[in-house]
Amino acid sequence: MPVYFHNEGVSLIFKNKKAVSSWLSSVIKSFRKEVGTLNFIFCTDEYLLTINKSYLNHNHYTDIITFDYCEENKVSGDLFISIERVKEYSLKNNIEFNNEIHRVIVHGVLHLCGLNDKTEREKEKMRAQENKFLALFFP
C-alpha cells in the first residue's frame, strides 16, 4: 500500500510508518474498499490556513484537510495535517500527542471511506469509528 509521509515546514519524525500503513489498510478494507495511494503532509497552521482559504474559501484554522482522489472503490487522497493544531488539541484535552495524531490520521481516512461529520449524528458515528480503529492500533 503506497502510504507516504511528508513534512512541509515542520520537522516531525514519524517512526512507525509500516505499522500505520498496515493499520490504515485494515481500516480501508473493513469498508470493503481497495487501498490506493495516501499522502500525509504534516504542516504548520499557516500552511494549512493558506490551503483552507485557497481551495475551500474558509478563513479558519483546522487540524486536517483531506483531498479526495478516490476512483470507484479505490481509496486515495492527500491529507494535510497541522501539527500545531494536533499539539494544541492534545494539550488542551490531556491526550497524548501520539494518540491524537493517529486519531486525526484515521479521521481523514474515514472521510475517504465515505463517512461525514456535518451533523451531530454523523459526528457521533465518526467518533465511534475513530475509537474503534484506534483500539486496534493501540490495543
LINPE-V106802 format. One record per pair of residues at least 24 apart in sequence whose C-alpha atoms are under 10 Angstrom apart, sorted by the first residue. I is the first residue (numbers start at 0). J is the second residue. D is the distance in whole Angstrom. If there is no record, write none. Layout:
BEGIN
I_J_D, I_J_D
END
This chain:
BEGIN
0_24_7, 0_33_10, 0_34_6, 0_35_7, 0_36_7, 0_37_8, 1_34_8, 1_35_7, 1_36_5, 1_37_6, 1_38_8, 1_75_9, 2_34_10, 2_35_8, 2_36_6, 2_37_5, 2_38_6, 2_39_8, 2_75_9, 2_76_10, 3_36_8, 3_37_6, 3_38_5, 3_39_6, 3_40_8, 3_77_10, 4_37_9, 4_38_6, 4_39_5, 4_40_6, 4_41_8, 4_78_10, 5_38_7, 5_39_6, 5_40_5, 5_41_6, 5_42_9, 5_79_9, 6_39_8, 6_40_6, 6_41_5, 6_42_6, 6_43_9, 6_79_10, 6_80_10, 6_82_10, 7_40_7, 7_41_6, 7_42_5, 7_43_7, 7_46_8, 7_47_10, 7_79_9, 7_80_10, 7_81_10, 8_40_10, 8_41_8, 8_42_6, 8_43_6, 8_44_10, 8_45_10, 8_46_8, 9_40_10, 9_41_7, 9_42_6, 9_43_6, 9_81_9, 9_82_8, 9_83_9, 10_41_9, 10_42_9, 10_82_10, 11_41_7, 11_42_9, 11_82_8, 13_41_10, 13_97_10, 18_136_8, 19_101_8, 19_104_9, 19_105_10, 19_136_8, 21_136_10, 22_105_9, 22_132_8, 22_133_9, 22_135_8, 22_136_7, 23_104_9, 23_105_7, 23_108_8, 23_109_10, 23_132_9, 23_136_9, 24_74_10, 24_108_10, 25_132_9, 25_135_10, 26_105_8, 26_108_8, 26_109_8, 26_112_9, 26_128_10, 26_129_10, 26_131_10, 26_132_7, 26_135_9, 27_73_9, 27_74_7, 27_105_10, 27_108_8, 27_109_8, 27_111_9, 27_112_7, 28_74_10, 28_112_9, 29_112_10, 30_72_10, 30_109_9, 30_112_7, 30_113_9, 31_72_8, 31_73_10, 31_112_9, 32_71_9, 32_72_5, 32_73_6, 32_74_7, 32_112_8, 33_69_10, 33_70_10, 33_71_9, 33_72_6, 33_73_5, 33_74_6, 33_75_9, 33_112_10, 34_69_10, 34_72_9, 34_73_6, 34_74_5, 34_75_7, 35_68_9, 35_69_8, 35_70_9, 35_72_9, 35_73_5, 35_74_5, 35_75_5, 35_76_8, 36_68_9, 36_69_9, 36_73_9, 36_74_7, 36_75_5, 36_76_7, 36_77_8, 37_66_10, 37_67_10, 37_68_9, 37_74_8, 37_75_5, 37_76_5, 37_77_6, 37_78_7, 37_108_9, 37_111_10, 38_65_10, 38_66_10, 38_75_8, 38_76_6, 38_77_5, 38_78_6, 38_79_8, 39_63_10, 39_65_9, 39_76_9, 39_77_6, 39_78_5, 39_79_6, 39_80_7, 39_104_8, 39_107_10, 40_64_10, 40_77_7, 40_78_6, 40_79_5, 40_80_6, 40_81_9, 40_82_10, 41_78_8, 41_79_6, 41_80_5, 41_81_6, 41_82_6, 41_83_10, 42_79_7, 42_80_6, 42_81_5, 42_82_6, 42_83_8, 42_84_10, 43_79_10, 43_80_8, 43_81_5, 43_82_6, 43_83_6, 43_84_8, 44_80_9, 44_81_5, 44_82_7, 44_83_6, 44_84_7, 44_85_10, 45_81_9, 45_83_10, 46_79_9, 46_80_10, 46_81_8, 47_79_7, 47_80_7, 47_81_6, 47_82_10, 47_84_10, 48_81_9, 50_79_9, 60_84_8, 61_85_9, 62_86_10, 62_87_10, 62_88_9, 62_100_10, 62_103_7, 63_103_7, 63_104_8, 63_106_9, 63_107_7, 64_107_8, 65_104_10, 65_106_10, 65_107_6, 65_108_8, 65_110_8, 65_111_8, 66_107_9, 66_110_10, 66_111_8, 67_107_10, 67_108_10, 67_110_8, 67_111_6, 67_112_10, 68_111_8, 69_111_7, 69_112_9, 72_112_9, 73_111_9, 73_112_9, 74_108_8, 74_109_10, 74_110_10, 74_111_6, 74_112_7, 74_113_10, 75_108_9, 75_111_7, 75_112_9, 76_107_9, 76_108_8, 76_111_7, 77_107_9, 77_108_10, 77_111_10, 78_103_10, 78_104_8, 78_107_7, 78_108_8, 78_111_10, 79_104_9, 79_107_9, 80_104_8, 80_107_9, 98_133_8, 98_136_10, 98_137_8, 99_133_10, 101_129_9, 101_132_10, 101_133_7, 101_136_9, 101_137_10, 102_126_9, 102_129_6, 102_130_8, 102_132_9, 102_133_7, 103_129_9, 104_129_9, 105_129_6, 105_130_10, 105_132_8, 105_133_8, 106_130_10, 106_132_10
END
